[in-house]
Amino acid sequence: MNYSHFGRKFTQPNGITQLMEDLGKAKSSNNPDIVMLGGGNPASVPHVNTVFINELNCLVKNNKITQIMGLYDGPTGNDEFRTALANQLNREFAWGVTEQNIALGNGSQANFFVLFNMLAGKMNDGSTKRILFPLAPEYVGYADQGLTNDMFVAIKPDIEIINTDNGSKQFKYLIDFKAVEKVLTADSSISALCVSRPTNPTGNVITDEEVNQLNLLAEQYNIPLIIDNAYGDPFPGCIYTDANLTWNSNIILCMSLSKLGLPGLRTGIVVANNTVIKAIGRVNGAMVLAPNSFGPSLITRLINNDELLPLCKNSILPFYKNKAQVAINLFDKIFADLPVYLHKVEGAFFIWLWFKESKITSEQLYQKLKKQDVYIIPGHNFFIGIEDSWEHKHQCVRINYATDEATLKKGLEAIRALMT
Ligand code: PLP
């Protein structure tokens, strides 16, 4: 097949698709001994699941299903949901937004594809623009989204070793603002900043001060700041540290229903100024006519009746916070005598381990673990745009801890056995 530039770029194999295929095969093999710590699936939180099933039953009882399945929404998505969400955001944060500041898409992933390619790539004047990730490592799902090559530039983090009270070996990535400013000053091709908060893969929640500084830089250079809030407040609210959510008309805030436990309903949300929202609507119209109606319809009543945020605070947050503590305790025990460091667990549901003196790369570790039916994600995939020669890039792995303790323990022990 003679593919176009687009066809070639998006049909060639890439690292993360290969990994996802591995994970998919492992899951469908139905091998009960598989230790699955890769992938980004949320856990099924029993009470939350029951609430969603009840909502579905309500929609059936109230004869809403025919309408949901039988009608297209507008290209920016379901109006009732957008209004409900705008009111919710105003109640929580007093941002003064309306439904005109909200667009939906078929998952955040699809929204990022639209946003990145709308803001960067080949411009009308012949120049090429790029997106800057101020803090590597960053969400691997961005890596292959650009229509042009080399769409992303990333900055290596500062690494802070944390002195914990109990001797737990932990570290935290911080934004190297000097390096960020240097790139922004020297490189006029940067057309947006983008950061995930909480960060997938590390569980980092960049501080309010860091967000504030990024916001000021974005304003100074007249470029938008994209904040990927897939795991953050107000839903699903998987944040275990003090952090406040900020929005203004220069911030493009991306949210999702996925990490509430609804990834199959493919609902991503963009909160932005109306110019951006209208633009997303036009791309949606051309690409998919209208985004999925099911996710928004399932959640609207919960938002209007102020039931969604209590569900997050009282069920989802404690569930993941407890899992995070279990993961930290296991890490402390299993790696106590090895030079292995844990990124401070501040949000989302991953732990990020740094094998500081490892003799094998994270890719080699991944391959060895795979042979034992243990699945993790090797960290180098997340260092988008960072040179291969930086050894730290090959010393980290991501582990999804939204699983049971026995499985996590087995996986961490298998890693330890390969490291000693
Ligand atoms: N952003 C981050 C940081 C993620 O981890 C994910 C999924 O894992 C997404 C965006 C995409 O989410 P979805 O397309 O399911 O809304």
Boltz pocket constraint, residues with backbone or C-beta under 6 A from the ligand:
constraints:
  - pocket:
      binder: B
      contacts: [[A, 40], [A, 106], [A, 107], [A, 108], [A, 109], [A, 110], [A, 139], [A, 141], [A, 196], [A, 198], [A, 199], [A, 200], [A, 228], [A, 230], [A, 255], [A, 256], [A, 257], [A, 258], [A, 263], [A, 267], [A, 268]]
      max_distance: 6.0
